[in-house]
Amino acid sequence: MAIDRVIWAGTFDGDQFPMLPCPACRRGRVAFDKSSLRLEEPRYSSLGPEEKNWIPTFEVNRFSAHLHCVEPKCGEVVVILGDTEFIEVTDDEVGFGYSSVLRPRMMFPAPPIIGLPEDTPWLVKNELAAAFGLYWYDTGSSANSVRKSLEFLLDHLKVPRISTSKKTGKPTELDLNGRIQFYEKTSPSHASTFHALRTVGNLGSHGAAVTLEVLLDAFEIYEDALADLIDGRRKYLEELRNKIISTKGKY
């Protein structure tokens, strides 16, 4: 299932804040409670206009707000902390200008960016929950949590962490790349996905910049792999195709 990139854009208009998946019930959506929005400008920022060469983009604001699940039996509350950012806008009447948008830096509990099968191993879920939370503040650390979750998924798939060296006969610890190569020998179908996730995770581990686009791409291919590996999505669809063909659609 494709990720709706708009709702994970990173900055939002306070009047058009998107509804996000609920981290508690997973069925509902959490909606922005505009009445909960609190904005505060530090004094050093409020004094800025008195300085020479000041422009609106120098202004600093911190904000807090709540999201509430619309499902009556859930009612989860997500707390948001962040700051504001000025973006350039063009208006037909006033021409070029600036508009202030909200940039969340933390959401707790964090809305899930992808859906996870119910039987996803707890350690995998836990690391991905961390990745969802870090997404707003530190994309590198979020990518690193994706990498950690992949290690736990390979544990679930019975991929060893230690292999015996053919040359020396001694046990050798496998790094993530080695474990994926081991998995690839018998189950190549998702190996390319695992290598892609490892690549993104390595960027985060080494302190390199990880863009939101790359991180969302990683989440999207991960979601597809988990649906197949945990829920047997591909096998299920194949059975449906075969059923239609074998019965000529008469059932």
HUZIQUI-V996504 format. One record per run of one state. SS is the DSSP state (A for helix, B for strand, O for the rest). FROM is the first residue (numbers start at 1). LEN is the number of residues. If there is no record, write none. Layout:
ss->{SS/SS}
from->{FROM/FROM}
len->{LEN/LEN}
//
This chain:
ss->{O/A/O/B/O/B/O/B/O/A/O/A/O/A/O/B/O/B/O/B/O/A/O/A/O/B/O/B/O/A/O/A/O/A/O/A/O}
from->{1/5/9/12/13/20/22/29/41/43/47/48/51/56/59/62/70/77/92/95/109/122/135/139/157/162/165/171/174/176/187/188/206/212/230/233/248}
len->{4/4/3/1/7/2/7/12/2/4/1/3/5/3/3/8/7/15/3/14/13/13/4/18/5/3/6/3/2/11/1/18/6/18/3/15/4}
//
